[in-house]
Amino acid sequence: MTDDEWQEAVTHKAAQAIAAWLEAKGRLERPIHSLTMPDLEAMASAAICRFVVMGSERIKTRPQDEDLTRFLLA
């Protein structure tokens, strides 16, 4: 998987994590402007968690990716 393909996959999985959070809260039909700051923070947290998991898996398969390793450990 190229870096661009990986970035696309991470973006897609992060979007899925946000959608799953919204579905669990029953808020898919609400306009975005009605979301509260805690709602937005929870969606961001879900997306960040997914990124960290995927990044960790990528480091395991590509330990030479030093930039990603440094980024996740910072």
HTML snippet that shows the backbone in 3Dmol.js (N, CA, C, O; Angstrom):
<script src="https://3Dmol.org/build/3Dmol-min.js"></script>
<div id="view" style="width:600px;height:400px;position:relative"></div>
<script>
const pdb = `
ATOM      1  N   MET A   1       0.850  -1.175   0.000  1.00  0.00           N
ATOM      2  CA  MET A   1       0.000   0.000   0.000  1.00  0.00           C
ATOM      3  C   MET A   1       0.898   1.242   0.000  1.00  0.00           C
ATOM      4  O   MET A   1       1.800   1.367   0.829  1.00  0.00           O
ATOM      5  N   THR A   2       0.645   2.135  -0.920  1.00  0.00           N
ATOM      6  CA  THR A   2       1.428   3.372  -0.979  1.00  0.00           C
ATOM      7  C   THR A   2       0.996   4.307   0.152  1.00  0.00           C
ATOM      8  O   THR A   2      -0.034   4.089   0.789  1.00  0.00           O
ATOM      9  N   ASP A   3       1.789   5.341   0.391  1.00  0.00           N
ATOM     10  CA  ASP A   3       1.439   6.322   1.418  1.00  0.00           C
ATOM     11  C   ASP A   3       0.100   6.989   1.117  1.00  0.00           C
ATOM     12  O   ASP A   3      -0.703   7.207   2.024  1.00  0.00           O
ATOM     13  N   ASP A   4      -0.141   7.313  -0.150  1.00  0.00           N
ATOM     14  CA  ASP A   4      -1.408   7.944  -0.526  1.00  0.00           C
ATOM     15  C   ASP A   4      -2.587   6.999  -0.302  1.00  0.00           C
ATOM     16  O   ASP A   4      -3.644   7.422   0.167  1.00  0.00           O
ATOM     17  N   GLU A   5      -2.407   5.741  -0.631  1.00  0.00           N
ATOM     18  CA  GLU A   5      -3.476   4.756  -0.416  1.00  0.00           C
ATOM     19  C   GLU A   5      -3.741   4.580   1.079  1.00  0.00           C
ATOM     20  O   GLU A   5      -4.889   4.450   1.503  1.00  0.00           O
ATOM     21  N   TRP A   6      -2.669   4.577   1.871  1.00  0.00           N
ATOM     22  CA  TRP A   6      -2.837   4.440   3.314  1.00  0.00           C
ATOM     23  C   TRP A   6      -3.577   5.646   3.874  1.00  0.00           C
ATOM     24  O   TRP A   6      -4.473   5.491   4.704  1.00  0.00           O
ATOM     25  N   GLN A   7      -3.213   6.843   3.430  1.00  0.00           N
ATOM     26  CA  GLN A   7      -3.893   8.056   3.902  1.00  0.00           C
ATOM     27  C   GLN A   7      -5.380   8.006   3.549  1.00  0.00           C
ATOM     28  O   GLN A   7      -6.228   8.384   4.357  1.00  0.00           O
ATOM     29  N   GLU A   8      -5.684   7.547   2.362  1.00  0.00           N
ATOM     30  CA  GLU A   8      -7.082   7.419   1.945  1.00  0.00           C
ATOM     31  C   GLU A   8      -7.814   6.406   2.830  1.00  0.00           C
ATOM     32  O   GLU A   8      -8.956   6.637   3.226  1.00  0.00           O
ATOM     33  N   ALA A   9      -7.166   5.301   3.134  1.00  0.00           N
ATOM     34  CA  ALA A   9      -7.781   4.277   3.981  1.00  0.00           C
ATOM     35  C   ALA A   9      -8.013   4.800   5.398  1.00  0.00           C
ATOM     36  O   ALA A   9      -9.061   4.548   5.994  1.00  0.00           O
ATOM     37  N   VAL A  10      -7.036   5.525   5.932  1.00  0.00           N
ATOM     38  CA  VAL A  10      -7.179   6.088   7.276  1.00  0.00           C
ATOM     39  C   VAL A  10      -8.326   7.099   7.310  1.00  0.00           C
ATOM     40  O   VAL A  10      -9.136   7.095   8.237  1.00  0.00           O
ATOM     41  N   THR A  11      -8.388   7.952   6.308  1.00  0.00           N
ATOM     42  CA  THR A  11      -9.471   8.943   6.233  1.00  0.00           C
ATOM     43  C   THR A  11     -10.830   8.246   6.186  1.00  0.00           C
ATOM     44  O   THR A  11     -11.768   8.656   6.870  1.00  0.00           O
ATOM     45  N   HIS A  12     -10.928   7.200   5.382  1.00  0.00           N
ATOM     46  CA  HIS A  12     -12.181   6.446   5.260  1.00  0.00           C
ATOM     47  C   HIS A  12     -12.558   5.805   6.602  1.00  0.00           C
ATOM     48  O   HIS A  12     -13.715   5.877   7.018  1.00  0.00           O
ATOM     49  N   LYS A  13     -11.595   5.183   7.274  1.00  0.00           N
ATOM     50  CA  LYS A  13     -11.874   4.535   8.563  1.00  0.00           C
ATOM     51  C   LYS A  13     -12.232   5.562   9.629  1.00  0.00           C
ATOM     52  O   LYS A  13     -13.086   5.298  10.475  1.00  0.00           O
ATOM     53  N   ALA A  14     -11.598   6.720   9.603  1.00  0.00           N
ATOM     54  CA  ALA A  14     -11.935   7.777  10.562  1.00  0.00           C
ATOM     55  C   ALA A  14     -13.369   8.261  10.329  1.00  0.00           C
ATOM     56  O   ALA A  14     -14.115   8.492  11.280  1.00  0.00           O
ATOM     57  N   ALA A  15     -13.741   8.412   9.066  1.00  0.00           N
ATOM     58  CA  ALA A  15     -15.120   8.810   8.744  1.00  0.00           C
ATOM     59  C   ALA A  15     -16.108   7.750   9.221  1.00  0.00           C
ATOM     60  O   ALA A  15     -17.185   8.076   9.718  1.00  0.00           O
ATOM     61  N   GLN A  16     -15.737   6.487   9.068  1.00  0.00           N
ATOM     62  CA  GLN A  16     -16.602   5.416   9.560  1.00  0.00           C
ATOM     63  C   GLN A  16     -16.745   5.475  11.077  1.00  0.00           C
ATOM     64  O   GLN A  16     -17.828   5.225  11.607  1.00  0.00           O
ATOM     65  N   ALA A  17     -15.657   5.804  11.782  1.00  0.00           N
ATOM     66  CA  ALA A  17     -15.717   5.917  13.237  1.00  0.00           C
ATOM     67  C   ALA A  17     -16.641   7.057  13.655  1.00  0.00           C
ATOM     68  O   ALA A  17     -17.398   6.928  14.617  1.00  0.00           O
ATOM     69  N   ILE A  18     -16.579   8.165  12.934  1.00  0.00           N
ATOM     70  CA  ILE A  18     -17.479   9.290  13.220  1.00  0.00           C
ATOM     71  C   ILE A  18     -18.920   8.891  12.956  1.00  0.00           C
ATOM     72  O   ILE A  18     -19.799   9.177  13.770  1.00  0.00           O
ATOM     73  N   ALA A  19     -19.177   8.234  11.833  1.00  0.00           N
ATOM     74  CA  ALA A  19     -20.539   7.799  11.501  1.00  0.00           C
ATOM     75  C   ALA A  19     -21.067   6.816  12.543  1.00  0.00           C
ATOM     76  O   ALA A  19     -22.232   6.885  12.933  1.00  0.00           O
ATOM     77  N   ALA A  20     -20.209   5.905  12.990  1.00  0.00           N
ATOM     78  CA  ALA A  20     -20.635   4.936  14.005  1.00  0.00           C
ATOM     79  C   ALA A  20     -21.008   5.654  15.303  1.00  0.00           C
ATOM     80  O   ALA A  20     -21.987   5.297  15.957  1.00  0.00           O
ATOM     81  N   TRP A  21     -20.217   6.671  15.669  1.00  0.00           N
ATOM     82  CA  TRP A  21     -20.536   7.421  16.879  1.00  0.00           C
ATOM     83  C   TRP A  21     -21.881   8.133  16.723  1.00  0.00           C
ATOM     84  O   TRP A  21     -22.719   8.098  17.624  1.00  0.00           O
ATOM     85  N   LEU A  22     -22.076   8.776  15.574  1.00  0.00           N
ATOM     86  CA  LEU A  22     -23.344   9.477  15.334  1.00  0.00           C
ATOM     87  C   LEU A  22     -24.528   8.509  15.339  1.00  0.00           C
ATOM     88  O   LEU A  22     -25.577   8.810  15.908  1.00  0.00           O
ATOM     89  N   GLU A  23     -24.358   7.356  14.707  1.00  0.00           N
ATOM     90  CA  GLU A  23     -25.440   6.363  14.689  1.00  0.00           C
ATOM     91  C   GLU A  23     -25.770   5.889  16.099  1.00  0.00           C
ATOM     92  O   GLU A  23     -26.939   5.736  16.453  1.00  0.00           O
ATOM     93  N   ALA A  24     -24.736   5.657  16.900  1.00  0.00           N
ATOM     94  CA  ALA A  24     -24.952   5.185  18.268  1.00  0.00           C
ATOM     95  C   ALA A  24     -25.715   6.212  19.102  1.00  0.00           C
ATOM     96  O   ALA A  24     -26.481   5.854  19.996  1.00  0.00           O
ATOM     97  N   LYS A  25     -25.499   7.479  18.802  1.00  0.00           N
ATOM     98  CA  LYS A  25     -26.188   8.544  19.526  1.00  0.00           C
ATOM     99  C   LYS A  25     -27.525   8.912  18.884  1.00  0.00           C
ATOM    100  O   LYS A  25     -28.255   9.746  19.420  1.00  0.00           O
ATOM    101  N   GLY A  26     -27.855   8.303  17.745  1.00  0.00           N
ATOM    102  CA  GLY A  26     -29.113   8.601  17.075  1.00  0.00           C
ATOM    103  C   GLY A  26     -29.184  10.011  16.537  1.00  0.00           C
ATOM    104  O   GLY A  26     -30.240  10.642  16.574  1.00  0.00           O
ATOM    105  N   ARG A  27     -28.053  10.517  16.031  1.00  0.00           N
ATOM    106  CA  ARG A  27     -28.015  11.914  15.631  1.00  0.00           C
ATOM    107  C   ARG A  27     -27.690  12.117  14.163  1.00  0.00           C
ATOM    108  O   ARG A  27     -27.286  13.216  13.782  1.00  0.00           O
ATOM    109  N   LEU A  28     -27.848  11.114  13.334  1.00  0.00           N
ATOM    110  CA  LEU A  28     -27.506  11.266  11.922  1.00  0.00           C
ATOM    111  C   LEU A  28     -28.411  12.259  11.200  1.00  0.00           C
ATOM    112  O   LEU A  28     -27.992  12.883  10.224  1.00  0.00           O
ATOM    113  N   GLU A  29     -29.633  12.409  11.666  1.00  0.00           N
ATOM    114  CA  GLU A  29     -30.563  13.307  10.977  1.00  0.00           C
ATOM    115  C   GLU A  29     -30.419  14.764  11.404  1.00  0.00           C
ATOM    116  O   GLU A  29     -31.007  15.647  10.781  1.00  0.00           O
ATOM    117  N   ARG A  30     -29.648  15.027  12.455  1.00  0.00           N
ATOM    118  CA  ARG A  30     -29.509  16.388  12.953  1.00  0.00           C
ATOM    119  C   ARG A  30     -28.564  17.203  12.081  1.00  0.00           C
ATOM    120  O   ARG A  30     -27.563  16.680  11.591  1.00  0.00           O
ATOM    121  N   PRO A  31     -28.878  18.483  11.883  1.00  0.00           N
ATOM    122  CA  PRO A  31     -27.946  19.356  11.159  1.00  0.00           C
ATOM    123  C   PRO A  31     -26.652  19.513  11.946  1.00  0.00           C
ATOM    124  O   PRO A  31     -26.656  19.474  13.176  1.00  0.00           O
ATOM    125  N   ILE A  32     -25.569  19.685  11.246  1.00  0.00           N
ATOM    126  CA  ILE A  32     -24.256  19.785  11.888  1.00  0.00           C
ATOM    127  C   ILE A  32     -24.201  20.940  12.887  1.00  0.00           C
ATOM    128  O   ILE A  32     -23.527  20.834  13.912  1.00  0.00           O
ATOM    129  N   HIS A  33     -24.893  22.032  12.606  1.00  0.00           N
ATOM    130  CA  HIS A  33     -24.833  23.184  13.514  1.00  0.00           C
ATOM    131  C   HIS A  33     -25.515  22.908  14.848  1.00  0.00           C
ATOM    132  O   HIS A  33     -25.340  23.675  15.794  1.00  0.00           O
ATOM    133  N   SER A  34     -26.288  21.828  14.943  1.00  0.00           N
ATOM    134  CA  SER A  34     -26.943  21.523  16.212  1.00  0.00           C
ATOM    135  C   SER A  34     -26.064  20.661  17.124  1.00  0.00           C
ATOM    136  O   SER A  34     -26.429  20.403  18.271  1.00  0.00           O
ATOM    137  N   LEU A  35     -24.924  20.223  16.625  1.00  0.00           N
ATOM    138  CA  LEU A  35     -24.032  19.416  17.457  1.00  0.00           C
ATOM    139  C   LEU A  35     -23.347  20.305  18.491  1.00  0.00           C
ATOM    140  O   LEU A  35     -22.972  21.443  18.209  1.00  0.00           O
ATOM    141  N   THR A  36     -23.196  19.764  19.676  1.00  0.00           N
ATOM    142  CA  THR A  36     -22.540  20.505  20.753  1.00  0.00           C
ATOM    143  C   THR A  36     -21.031  20.270  20.702  1.00  0.00           C
ATOM    144  O   THR A  36     -20.554  19.384  19.992  1.00  0.00           O
ATOM    145  N   MET A  37     -20.293  21.065  21.455  1.00  0.00           N
ATOM    146  CA  MET A  37     -18.851  20.868  21.520  1.00  0.00           C
ATOM    147  C   MET A  37     -18.512  19.470  22.036  1.00  0.00           C
ATOM    148  O   MET A  37     -17.612  18.838  21.484  1.00  0.00           O
ATOM    149  N   PRO A  38     -19.184  18.957  23.063  1.00  0.00           N
ATOM    150  CA  PRO A  38     -18.899  17.577  23.481  1.00  0.00           C
ATOM    151  C   PRO A  38     -19.168  16.557  22.366  1.00  0.00           C
ATOM    152  O   PRO A  38     -18.455  15.560  22.252  1.00  0.00           O
ATOM    153  N   ASP A  39     -20.192  16.805  21.549  1.00  0.00           N
ATOM    154  CA  ASP A  39     -20.454  15.927  20.400  1.00  0.00           C
ATOM    155  C   ASP A  39     -19.273  15.941  19.432  1.00  0.00           C
ATOM    156  O   ASP A  39     -18.788  14.893  19.004  1.00  0.00           O
ATOM    157  N   LEU A  40     -18.827  17.138  19.100  1.00  0.00           N
ATOM    158  CA  LEU A  40     -17.705  17.280  18.165  1.00  0.00           C
ATOM    159  C   LEU A  40     -16.429  16.667  18.737  1.00  0.00           C
ATOM    160  O   LEU A  40     -15.664  16.025  18.018  1.00  0.00           O
ATOM    161  N   GLU A  41     -16.207  16.869  20.027  1.00  0.00           N
ATOM    162  CA  GLU A  41     -15.027  16.297  20.669  1.00  0.00           C
ATOM    163  C   GLU A  41     -15.085  14.771  20.666  1.00  0.00           C
ATOM    164  O   GLU A  41     -14.063  14.116  20.463  1.00  0.00           O
ATOM    165  N   ALA A  42     -16.249  14.209  20.886  1.00  0.00           N
ATOM    166  CA  ALA A  42     -16.398  12.753  20.868  1.00  0.00           C
ATOM    167  C   ALA A  42     -16.143  12.197  19.470  1.00  0.00           C
ATOM    168  O   ALA A  42     -15.508  11.153  19.324  1.00  0.00           O
ATOM    169  N   MET A  43     -16.632  12.885  18.447  1.00  0.00           N
ATOM    170  CA  MET A  43     -16.378  12.443  17.072  1.00  0.00           C
ATOM    171  C   MET A  43     -14.888  12.532  16.753  1.00  0.00           C
ATOM    172  O   MET A  43     -14.326  11.626  16.137  1.00  0.00           O
ATOM    173  N   ALA A  44     -14.255  13.614  17.169  1.00  0.00           N
ATOM    174  CA  ALA A  44     -12.817  13.765  16.933  1.00  0.00           C
ATOM    175  C   ALA A  44     -12.049  12.672  17.657  1.00  0.00           C
ATOM    176  O   ALA A  44     -11.101  12.111  17.108  1.00  0.00           O
ATOM    177  N   SER A  45     -12.446  12.367  18.875  1.00  0.00           N
ATOM    178  CA  SER A  45     -11.780  11.319  19.642  1.00  0.00           C
ATOM    179  C   SER A  45     -11.912   9.965  18.945  1.00  0.00           C
ATOM    180  O   SER A  45     -10.946   9.205  18.883  1.00  0.00           O
ATOM    181  N   ALA A  46     -13.092   9.663  18.426  1.00  0.00           N
ATOM    182  CA  ALA A  46     -13.296   8.404  17.711  1.00  0.00           C
ATOM    183  C   ALA A  46     -12.391   8.325  16.488  1.00  0.00           C
ATOM    184  O   ALA A  46     -11.792   7.284  16.221  1.00  0.00           O
ATOM    185  N   ALA A  47     -12.293   9.415  15.753  1.00  0.00           N
ATOM    186  CA  ALA A  47     -11.454   9.439  14.553  1.00  0.00           C
ATOM    187  C   ALA A  47      -9.971   9.329  14.914  1.00  0.00           C
ATOM    188  O   ALA A  47      -9.223   8.612  14.249  1.00  0.00           O
ATOM    189  N   ILE A  48      -9.547  10.032  15.955  1.00  0.00           N
ATOM    190  CA  ILE A  48      -8.144   9.985  16.375  1.00  0.00           C
ATOM    191  C   ILE A  48      -7.782   8.584  16.855  1.00  0.00           C
ATOM    192  O   ILE A  48      -6.712   8.069  16.533  1.00  0.00           O
ATOM    193  N   CYS A  49      -8.668   7.975  17.619  1.00  0.00           N
ATOM    194  CA  CYS A  49      -8.402   6.612  18.098  1.00  0.00           C
ATOM    195  C   CYS A  49      -8.222   5.655  16.926  1.00  0.00           C
ATOM    196  O   CYS A  49      -7.334   4.803  16.941  1.00  0.00           O
ATOM    197  N   ARG A  50      -9.060   5.799  15.923  1.00  0.00           N
ATOM    198  CA  ARG A  50      -8.950   4.921  14.749  1.00  0.00           C
ATOM    199  C   ARG A  50      -7.626   5.155  14.036  1.00  0.00           C
ATOM    200  O   ARG A  50      -6.988   4.204  13.586  1.00  0.00           O
ATOM    201  N   PHE A  51      -7.208   6.417  13.931  1.00  0.00           N
ATOM    202  CA  PHE A  51      -5.940   6.737  13.297  1.00  0.00           C
ATOM    203  C   PHE A  51      -4.775   6.106  14.057  1.00  0.00           C
ATOM    204  O   PHE A  51      -3.868   5.541  13.446  1.00  0.00           O
ATOM    205  N   VAL A  52      -4.798   6.199  15.380  1.00  0.00           N
ATOM    206  CA  VAL A  52      -3.716   5.642  16.190  1.00  0.00           C
ATOM    207  C   VAL A  52      -3.648   4.122  16.015  1.00  0.00           C
ATOM    208  O   VAL A  52      -2.561   3.560  15.880  1.00  0.00           O
ATOM    209  N   VAL A  53      -4.789   3.469  16.019  1.00  0.00           N
ATOM    210  CA  VAL A  53      -4.806   2.013  15.821  1.00  0.00           C
ATOM    211  C   VAL A  53      -4.238   1.659  14.453  1.00  0.00           C
ATOM    212  O   VAL A  53      -3.385   0.778  14.342  1.00  0.00           O
ATOM    213  N   MET A  54      -4.700   2.335  13.423  1.00  0.00           N
ATOM    214  CA  MET A  54      -4.210   2.037  12.075  1.00  0.00           C
ATOM    215  C   MET A  54      -2.727   2.388  11.937  1.00  0.00           C
ATOM    216  O   MET A  54      -1.979   1.663  11.281  1.00  0.00           O
ATOM    217  N   GLY A  55      -2.304   3.479  12.542  1.00  0.00           N
ATOM    218  CA  GLY A  55      -0.888   3.851  12.499  1.00  0.00           C
ATOM    219  C   GLY A  55      -0.024   2.822  13.193  1.00  0.00           C
ATOM    220  O   GLY A  55       1.053   2.478  12.705  1.00  0.00           O
ATOM    221  N   SER A  56      -0.488   2.326  14.332  1.00  0.00           N
ATOM    222  CA  SER A  56       0.262   1.305  15.060  1.00  0.00           C
ATOM    223  C   SER A  56       0.382   0.025  14.240  1.00  0.00           C
ATOM    224  O   SER A  56       1.440  -0.604  14.209  1.00  0.00           O
ATOM    225  N   GLU A  57      -0.705  -0.356  13.578  1.00  0.00           N
ATOM    226  CA  GLU A  57      -0.664  -1.545  12.718  1.00  0.00           C
ATOM    227  C   GLU A  57       0.309  -1.336  11.558  1.00  0.00           C
ATOM    228  O   GLU A  57       1.033  -2.254  11.173  1.00  0.00           O
ATOM    229  N   ARG A  58       0.320  -0.131  11.009  1.00  0.00           N
ATOM    230  CA  ARG A  58       1.225   0.158   9.891  1.00  0.00           C
ATOM    231  C   ARG A  58       2.684   0.109  10.343  1.00  0.00           C
ATOM    232  O   ARG A  58       3.537  -0.401   9.617  1.00  0.00           O
ATOM    233  N   ILE A  59       2.975   0.629  11.522  1.00  0.00           N
ATOM    234  CA  ILE A  59       4.343   0.592  12.037  1.00  0.00           C
ATOM    235  C   ILE A  59       4.793  -0.852  12.231  1.00  0.00           C
ATOM    236  O   ILE A  59       5.953  -1.188  11.992  1.00  0.00           O
ATOM    237  N   LYS A  60       3.865  -1.702  12.667  1.00  0.00           N
ATOM    238  CA  LYS A  60       4.216  -3.108  12.862  1.00  0.00           C
ATOM    239  C   LYS A  60       4.600  -3.763  11.539  1.00  0.00           C
ATOM    240  O   LYS A  60       5.508  -4.593  11.495  1.00  0.00           O
ATOM    241  N   THR A  61       3.909  -3.391  10.461  1.00  0.00           N
ATOM    242  CA  THR A  61       4.200  -3.994   9.163  1.00  0.00           C
ATOM    243  C   THR A  61       5.281  -3.246   8.396  1.00  0.00           C
ATOM    244  O   THR A  61       5.920  -3.813   7.510  1.00  0.00           O
ATOM    245  N   ARG A  62       5.490  -1.976   8.732  1.00  0.00           N
ATOM    246  CA  ARG A  62       6.513  -1.156   8.064  1.00  0.00           C
ATOM    247  C   ARG A  62       7.335  -0.401   9.103  1.00  0.00           C
ATOM    248  O   ARG A  62       7.206   0.818   9.217  1.00  0.00           O
ATOM    249  N   PRO A  63       8.174  -1.098   9.858  1.00  0.00           N
ATOM    250  CA  PRO A  63       8.936  -0.428  10.929  1.00  0.00           C
ATOM    251  C   PRO A  63       9.884   0.658  10.426  1.00  0.00           C
ATOM    252  O   PRO A  63      10.366   1.470  11.215  1.00  0.00           O
ATOM    253  N   GLN A  64      10.154   0.678   9.128  1.00  0.00           N
ATOM    254  CA  GLN A  64      11.045   1.702   8.574  1.00  0.00           C
ATOM    255  C   GLN A  64      10.355   3.060   8.442  1.00  0.00           C
ATOM    256  O   GLN A  64      11.012   4.043   8.101  1.00  0.00           O
ATOM    257  N   ASP A  65       9.066   3.139   8.699  1.00  0.00           N
ATOM    258  CA  ASP A  65       8.320   4.396   8.596  1.00  0.00           C
ATOM    259  C   ASP A  65       8.577   5.235   9.851  1.00  0.00           C
ATOM    260  O   ASP A  65       7.725   5.326  10.735  1.00  0.00           O
ATOM    261  N   GLU A  66       9.756   5.840   9.912  1.00  0.00           N
ATOM    262  CA  GLU A  66      10.181   6.572  11.105  1.00  0.00           C
ATOM    263  C   GLU A  66       9.355   7.827  11.358  1.00  0.00           C
ATOM    264  O   GLU A  66       9.135   8.198  12.511  1.00  0.00           O
ATOM    265  N   ASP A  67       8.895   8.485  10.298  1.00  0.00           N
ATOM    266  CA  ASP A  67       8.091   9.702  10.482  1.00  0.00           C
ATOM    267  C   ASP A  67       6.798   9.393  11.213  1.00  0.00           C
ATOM    268  O   ASP A  67       6.412  10.116  12.131  1.00  0.00           O
ATOM    269  N   LEU A  68       6.128   8.325  10.812  1.00  0.00           N
ATOM    270  CA  LEU A  68       4.877   7.947  11.481  1.00  0.00           C
ATOM    271  C   LEU A  68       5.142   7.531  12.920  1.00  0.00           C
ATOM    272  O   LEU A  68       4.377   7.884  13.818  1.00  0.00           O
ATOM    273  N   THR A  69       6.209   6.791  13.146  1.00  0.00           N
ATOM    274  CA  THR A  69       6.570   6.368  14.500  1.00  0.00           C
ATOM    275  C   THR A  69       6.792   7.592  15.382  1.00  0.00           C
ATOM    276  O   THR A  69       6.259   7.660  16.490  1.00  0.00           O
ATOM    277  N   ARG A  70       7.566   8.548  14.907  1.00  0.00           N
ATOM    278  CA  ARG A  70       7.819   9.769  15.683  1.00  0.00           C
ATOM    279  C   ARG A  70       6.517  10.538  15.943  1.00  0.00           C
ATOM    280  O   ARG A  70       6.295  11.045  17.043  1.00  0.00           O
ATOM    281  N   PHE A  71       5.674  10.616  14.929  1.00  0.00           N
ATOM    282  CA  PHE A  71       4.416  11.338  15.061  1.00  0.00           C
ATOM    283  C   PHE A  71       3.534  10.710  16.134  1.00  0.00           C
ATOM    284  O   PHE A  71       2.981  11.419  16.975  1.00  0.00           O
ATOM    285  N   LEU A  72       3.399   9.395  16.112  1.00  0.00           N
ATOM    286  CA  LEU A  72       2.535   8.723  17.071  1.00  0.00           C
ATOM    287  C   LEU A  72       3.116   8.732  18.486  1.00  0.00           C
ATOM    288  O   LEU A  72       2.368   8.703  19.462  1.00  0.00           O
ATOM    289  N   LEU A  73       4.421   8.772  18.600  1.00  0.00           N
ATOM    290  CA  LEU A  73       5.048   8.775  19.921  1.00  0.00           C
ATOM    291  C   LEU A  73       5.163  10.173  20.519  1.00  0.00           C
ATOM    292  O   LEU A  73       5.471  10.318  21.702  1.00  0.00           O
ATOM    293  N   ALA A  74       4.920  11.190  19.717  1.00  0.00           N
ATOM    294  CA  ALA A  74       5.045  12.570  20.215  1.00  0.00           C
ATOM    295  C   ALA A  74       3.937  12.929  21.174  1.00  0.00           C
ATOM    296  O   ALA A  74       3.898  14.050  21.681  1.00  0.00           O
TER     297      ALA A  74
END
`;
const viewer = $3Dmol.createViewer("view");
viewer.addModel(pdb, "pdb");
viewer.setStyle({}, {cartoon: {color: "spectrum"}});
viewer.zoomTo();
viewer.render();
</script>
